[in-house]
Amino acid sequence: MLFTTGGLTTGVGAETGGILGEFHFRRGNPATTHKPGQRVAVYVDEEFGSATIDELPNGYDIRYNRFESKDDLHTAIRRWFDNLVRETRDADLPVFIPGETYSSETSE
């Protein structure tokens, strides 16, 4: 997810929360099924203003990054992809299959 100064903030928090909630990413969520969090990252422009979006790292177990320039954004996304490559050298990323259990605690 990418939030920039050009984006509208009306409703963005509710929509983002709905998506992350559907994936069961809320911290402390007792649900037994979770989508693989390694595949989700949030990038927020330093100029973007939304109290709800600013609270994401406190409420959800996802990667959250702020950036000041296009170069910062490219660097952050490159790091995210590099981390995915490292994580998949020895094992594939978990695949979420509705109806089956995925627990981030069991795949470490």
FENWO-V112790 format. One record per residue. N is the residue number from 1. RES is the residue in one letter. PSI is psi in radians with two decimals (NA if undefined). Layout:
N|RES|PSI / N|RES|PSI
This chain:
1|M|2.41 / 2|L|2.20 / 3|F|2.12 / 4|T|2.99 / 5|T|-0.43 / 6|G|-0.16 / 7|G|2.64 / 8|L|2.45 / 9|T|-0.24 / 10|T|2.03 / 11|G|-0.14 / 12|V|-0.64 / 13|G|-0.76 / 14|A|-0.75 / 15|E|-0.78 / 16|T|-0.79 / 17|G|-0.66 / 18|G|-0.74 / 19|I|-0.88 / 20|L|-0.62 / 21|G|-0.70 / 22|E|-0.55 / 23|F|-0.01 / 24|H|0.70 / 25|F|-0.07 / 26|R|2.32 / 27|R|2.36 / 28|G|0.14 / 29|N|2.16 / 30|P|-0.02 / 31|A|2.55 / 32|T|-0.16 / 33|T|2.37 / 34|H|2.48 / 35|K|2.65 / 36|P|2.01 / 37|G|-0.36 / 38|Q|-0.35 / 39|R|0.07 / 40|V|2.29 / 41|A|2.53 / 42|V|2.29 / 43|Y|2.18 / 44|V|2.17 / 45|D|2.40 / 46|E|-0.46 / 47|E|-0.26 / 48|F|2.36 / 49|G|2.01 / 50|S|2.02 / 51|A|-0.66 / 52|T|-0.79 / 53|I|-0.67 / 54|D|-0.40 / 55|E|-0.12 / 56|L|-0.80 / 57|P|-0.37 / 58|N|-0.53 / 59|G|-0.34 / 60|Y|2.56 / 61|D|1.31 / 62|I|2.90 / 63|R|2.33 / 64|Y|2.20 / 65|N|2.45 / 66|R|2.58 / 67|F|2.66 / 68|E|-0.44 / 69|S|2.95 / 70|K|-0.68 / 71|D|-0.73 / 72|D|-0.75 / 73|L|-0.82 / 74|H|-0.73 / 75|T|-0.78 / 76|A|-0.75 / 77|I|-0.69 / 78|R|-0.75 / 79|R|-0.72 / 80|W|-0.83 / 81|F|-0.73 / 82|D|-0.72 / 83|N|-0.71 / 84|L|-0.73 / 85|V|-0.81 / 86|R|-0.75 / 87|E|-0.47 / 88|T|0.10 / 89|R|-0.71 / 90|D|-0.38 / 91|A|2.57 / 92|D|2.71 / 93|L|2.55 / 94|P|2.58 / 95|V|2.29 / 96|F|2.12 / 97|I|1.95 / 98|P|2.36 / 99|G|-0.32 / 100|E|2.77 / 101|T|2.30 / 102|Y|2.14 / 103|S|2.11 / 104|S|-0.46 / 105|E|-0.45 / 106|T|-0.17 / 107|S|0.25 / 108|E|NA
